[in-house]
Amino acid sequence: MDFVLNHKRMKNLLENFYTIVKAAVGIFDLEGNGILSYPESVAGYCALIRSRKNGDSACIRCDRQAFQQAANMNGPYIYNCHAGLVEMVAPIITSEEKRIGYLMIGQVRQTENRDNEQWEDLRVRLRFPCSIINDLKIAYSKLQILKIDQTRACANILQCLANYVWLDNYISSLSEPLSGKVKGYISKNLDRPLSITEITDKFHIGKTKLCSSIKKDYNITVNELIRTLRIDKAKQLLQSDELPIYSVAEQVGIEDYNYFTKIFKDATGVTPSVFRKLCKSEYLSRTQQVS
């Protein structure tokens, strides 16, 4: 189920939660893509883990397993991540009992220190060099500590928060499919450059969710949808003699006249000037038949 955020309110809520708990908190879609978090940057310990490919992959797998477990439990899930931190996940459930995303607390520890055996186990599993362990230890020591009773309390509050953001319209469902909303947004902004990043930021969704939605409903990529809509609008504009072709190109967001001509011909089989002549000839032919 697709949803949109009241971005300003949600950001303020996450910031307030962080102020009290001092633990990173974020909202994720059903695919596990991060939508909004506070703080926006990850803790130094997690940044070190994710700075290497094996560590980043392990974090992604761990998060997705946690989301699935929370979904199965239909409630808050507390767990130790692969890197030894304590994290909590709570599903966001609508009044129709449908999951639409997750709230997650993370990047905290329950113990002051870890023994050398635990550090060595982490290093071997992630195939990290020995030189990075000292940096990890220092970064770990700077993380917020949550004791077991605090962790359980946070998990319960997190679930209440997950229910609240739906009930108080911090999150709302899209009555129209996401793909239709995106198509409408693109159509209204064809006169300027558009990117996948801009669209994901506009709708507060992840790239994977955007691309899969467009592919599912239109069977094309996001960039192909943008290009198709540009060409369709160009066809409409070219049916008038009032605009020079370079102005048509600018109005569909393509400043390079030669590039516009190329992609137009690739899409239609003819150049913009030929297309205009064909449209004019067809119009004259119809009017002559009527007269």
C-alpha positions in Angstrom: 0.0 0.0 0.0 1.5 3.3 -1.0 1.6 6.3 1.4 2.8 9.9 1.6 4.2 11.7 4.6 3.4 15.0 6.1 7.2 15.6 5.9 7.5 18.6 8.2 5.3 17.1 11.0 7.0 13.7 10.8 10.5 15.2 10.9 9.6 17.2 14.0 8.1 14.1 15.7 11.3 12.0 15.0 13.4 14.9 16.3 11.4 15.1 19.5 11.7 11.3 20.0 15.4 11.5 19.5 15.7 14.4 22.0 14.2 12.1 24.7 15.7 8.8 23.9 19.0 9.8 22.2 18.6 6.9 19.8 18.4 7.2 16.0 14.9 6.8 14.8 13.6 6.4 11.2 10.6 5.5 9.0 10.9 2.8 6.3 8.6 1.6 3.6 7.5 -2.1 3.2 10.6 -2.8 1.1 12.9 -1.6 3.8 13.9 1.6 2.1 14.6 4.5 4.4 12.2 7.4 3.9 13.1 9.8 6.8 15.3 9.6 9.8 16.7 11.6 12.6 19.6 12.3 12.8 20.0 12.2 9.1 23.5 10.8 9.3 24.3 7.5 10.9 26.4 7.1 14.0 30.2 6.9 13.6 30.2 3.1 14.5 27.6 2.3 11.9 29.3 4.5 9.3 32.5 2.5 9.8 30.7 -0.8 9.4 28.9 0.4 6.3 32.0 1.9 4.8 33.0 -1.5 3.6 31.0 -3.6 1.2 30.7 -6.7 3.4 29.5 -4.6 6.4 27.0 -2.6 4.3 25.5 -5.8 2.8 25.2 -7.4 6.3 23.4 -4.3 7.6 20.9 -4.4 4.8 20.2 -8.1 5.3 19.9 -7.6 9.0 17.4 -4.8 8.7 15.2 -6.6 6.2 15.1 -9.7 8.4 14.0 -7.5 11.3 11.2 -5.9 9.3 10.0 -9.3 8.3 10.0 -10.5 11.9 8.1 -7.4 13.1 5.6 -8.1 10.3 5.2 -11.7 11.5 4.8 -10.6 15.1 2.4 -7.8 14.1 4.1 -5.8 16.9 7.4 -4.4 18.2 10.5 -6.5 17.7 13.7 -6.1 19.8 16.9 -7.7 18.5 20.7 -7.5 18.4 21.9 -6.5 15.0 24.8 -8.3 13.3 27.2 -5.7 14.6 26.2 -6.1 18.2 23.9 -3.1 18.6 20.3 -3.1 20.0 17.6 -2.1 17.6 13.8 -2.1 17.7 11.2 -2.2 14.8 7.5 -1.5 15.0 5.1 -1.9 12.0 2.9 1.0 11.0 -0.6 -0.4 10.6 -3.7 1.3 9.2 -7.2 1.3 10.5 -7.9 -1.5 7.9 -5.2 -3.6 9.6 -2.8 -3.2 6.7 1.0 -2.7 7.1 2.3 0.3 5.2 5.8 0.7 6.7 7.9 0.6 9.8 9.4 2.8 12.5 12.8 1.8 13.7 15.1 2.7 16.6 18.8 1.8 16.4 22.4 2.6 16.8 22.5 2.0 20.6 24.3 -0.4 22.9 23.4 -2.3 26.1 26.8 -2.9 27.5 29.7 -0.6 28.3 32.3 -2.7 26.5 32.7 -5.8 24.4 35.4 -8.4 25.0 38.2 -9.1 22.5 36.6 -12.3 21.4 33.4 -10.5 20.3 35.5 -8.0 18.3 37.5 -10.7 16.6 34.3 -12.6 15.7 32.9 -9.4 14.1 36.1 -8.8 12.2 36.3 -12.3 10.8 32.6 -12.4 9.8 32.9 -9.1 7.9 36.4 -9.8 6.7 37.6 -6.5 8.1 41.3 -5.7 8.5 42.7 -5.8 12.0 43.6 -2.1 11.7 39.9 -1.0 11.8 39.1 -2.7 15.2 40.5 0.1 17.3 38.5 2.7 15.4 35.4 0.6 15.9 36.0 0.3 19.6 36.3 4.1 20.0 33.2 4.7 17.9 31.3 2.0 19.9 32.2 3.7 23.2 30.4 6.9 22.0 27.1 5.2 21.4 24.1 5.8 23.7 23.5 3.0 26.2 20.0 1.6 26.8 19.5 -0.9 29.5 17.2 -3.9 29.1 14.2 -2.3 30.9 14.7 1.0 28.9 14.8 -1.0 25.7 11.5 -2.7 26.4 9.9 0.6 27.3 11.2 2.2 24.1 9.9 -0.7 22.0 6.4 -0.2 23.5 6.4 3.5 23.0 7.7 3.0 19.5 4.7 0.8 18.7 2.4 3.4 20.1 4.1 6.0 18.0 3.7 3.8 14.9 0.0 3.6 15.5 -0.3 7.4 16.3 1.4 8.6 13.0 -1.4 6.9 11.1 -4.3 8.0 13.3 -3.2 11.6 13.4 -2.5 11.8 9.6 1.3 12.1 9.8 1.0 9.4 7.1 -1.9 9.1 4.6 -2.7 6.5 2.0 -2.7 7.4 -1.7 -6.2 7.2 -3.1 -4.6 7.1 -6.5 -1.8 4.6 -7.2 1.7 5.9 -6.7 2.5 5.5 -10.4 -0.4 7.8 -11.3 0.7 10.5 -8.9 4.2 10.3 -10.3 3.0 10.5 -13.9 0.9 13.6 -13.0 3.8 15.3 -11.3 6.1 14.6 -14.3 3.5 15.9 -16.7 3.2 19.2 -14.8 7.0 19.7 -14.8 8.1 18.7 -18.3 9.5 22.2 -19.0 12.5 21.6 -16.7 15.1 18.9 -15.9 13.7 15.9 -13.9 15.5 13.2 -12.1 14.6 10.0 -10.1 16.2 11.6 -7.0 13.9 14.6 -7.3 10.8 12.4 -7.7 11.7 10.2 -4.7 12.3 13.3 -2.6 9.0 14.8 -3.7 7.0 11.7 -2.7 9.3 10.7 0.2 9.8 7.2 -1.1 12.8 5.0 -2.0 14.2 4.5 -5.5 13.3 0.8 -5.5 9.6 1.6 -4.7 9.4 4.3 -7.4 10.9 2.2 -10.1 9.0 -1.0 -9.3 5.7 1.0 -9.2 6.3 2.5 -12.6 7.4 -0.8 -14.1 4.4 -2.6 -12.7 1.8 -0.2 -14.0 3.4 1.1 -17.2 5.9 -1.6 -18.0 8.6 1.0 -18.6 11.4 2.6 -16.5 11.0 6.0 -14.9 13.3 7.6 -17.4 11.4 6.1 -20.3 8.2 7.5 -18.8 9.7 11.0 -18.6 10.9 10.7 -22.2 7.6 9.4 -23.4 5.7 12.3 -21.8 8.1 14.8 -23.2 7.6 13.4 -26.7 3.8 13.4 -26.3 3.8 17.0 -25.2 6.1 17.9 -28.1 3.7 16.3 -30.6 0.9 18.5 -29.3 3.0 21.7 -29.5 4.3 20.9 -33.0 0.8 20.8 -34.3 0.8 24.6 -34.0 2.8 26.9 -36.4 3.2 29.5 -33.6 6.2 28.0 -31.8 9.6 27.5 -33.4 11.0 24.0 -32.9 13.7 25.2 -30.5 10.9 26.7 -28.3 9.1 23.4 -28.4 12.2 21.6 -27.2 12.6 24.1 -24.3 9.0 23.7 -23.2 9.5 19.9 -22.9 12.6 20.4 -20.8 15.3 19.7 -23.5 17.6 22.7 -24.2 19.8 20.9 -26.7 18.0 21.3 -30.1 20.0 18.5 -31.7 19.4 16.0 -28.9 15.7 16.9 -29.0 15.6 16.2 -32.7 17.4 12.9 -32.2 15.1 11.5 -29.4 12.0 12.7 -31.2 13.0 10.9 -34.4 13.9 7.8 -32.4 10.4 7.8 -30.9 8.4 8.8 -34.0 10.5 7.9 -37.0 10.6 11.4 -38.3 12.2 14.7 -37.3 10.1 17.4 -35.5 10.0 19.6 -38.7 8.7 16.6 -40.8 6.2 15.8 -38.1 4.8 19.3 -38.2 4.5 19.2 -42.0 2.7 15.9 -41.9 0.3 17.2 -39.3 -0.4 20.3 -41.5 -0.8 18.2 -44.6 -3.3 15.9 -42.8 -5.2 18.9 -41.5 -5.4 20.5 -45.0 -6.5 17.1 -46.5 -9.4 16.9 -43.9 -10.6 20.4 -44.5 -10.5 20.0 -48.3 -12.6 16.8 -47.9 -15.2 18.6 -45.7 -15.5 21.6 -48.2 
